[in-house]
Amino acid sequence: MRASLHIRPAIVLFGDSLTQQGFGVDGKIGWASLLAAAYTRRADVLNRGFSGYNTNHAVDLVPKLFGPVTPDENGSNILFCTVFFGANDAALPGEPQHVPVEQYADNLRTIVKSIRERCCTSSKSFPIIIMTPPPVDEAAWAAWQNDAVCDRNNQVAFEYGAQAKIVADELGCSVVDTWDLLDGSLEERSKYLGDGIHLNEDGNRLVFGGIMDLVKERHPDLAPMEDDSDDDTGCLRGIASEEKTWRELCGLE
């Protein structure tokens, strides 16, 4: 007899190495692990990050990760999904991971529409958070690669992020602008990047904070329920913690 496991609602994180490393590297904190902690006993955070992938690769992955298109209108068990691609697409022309910015934008459109079709609705109501590529510290990234010439450029990353925001606006997606969040226009951006592209602990904490701020503002019913998260009607909003507390079970509350 096969055991039946109760599955909580899911939060799906779809992206490249910035997502794959989201649970942390070498024992350090990551934005995905912080998100999982915030949703403890509320939702299961599923990391679907693929190091080195660009949006060309991601388009082909969606059917494998999200299953077949379904006409069911009852909705899926996914609370929301993040789409975090572009750092590899924005590699300079001639690099194997490079995707032209117009094609990158078209791929994002395809990814968002394909995910929504597979999450039981093609409407804009299913929450997808598009995350822009983070800034680049060219000197640090070239040094990490032991290369005299950097294959990334901070201004190019900004331009890809601008396209991501246009697509998000077209398709009714929320945006976490990691380039701006991590001070992409300042030299100080390096303090949030471990190797010039990937996030260090401070960068991960900022990205997590950006996601949580956005969810609380744009999707308050999907945020973790807090004691003071009531709306104007006095009702609590958000995702409640599953099952009673130990104090309730022991008759202390």
Buried (B, 14 or more C-beta within 10 A) or exposed (E): EEEEEEEBBBBBBBBBBBBBBBBBBEEBBBBBBBBBEBBEEBBBBBBBBBEEBBBBBBBEBBEEBBEEEBEEEEEBEBBBBBBBBBBBBBBEEEEEBBBEBEBBBBBBBBBBBBBBBBBBBEEEEBBBBBBBBBBBBBEBBBBBBEEEEBBBBBEBBBBBBBBBBBBBEEBBBBBBBBBBBBBBEEEEBBEBBBEBBBBBBBBBBBBBBBBBEBBBEBBEEBBBBEEEBEEEEEEEBBBEEEEEEEEEEEEEE
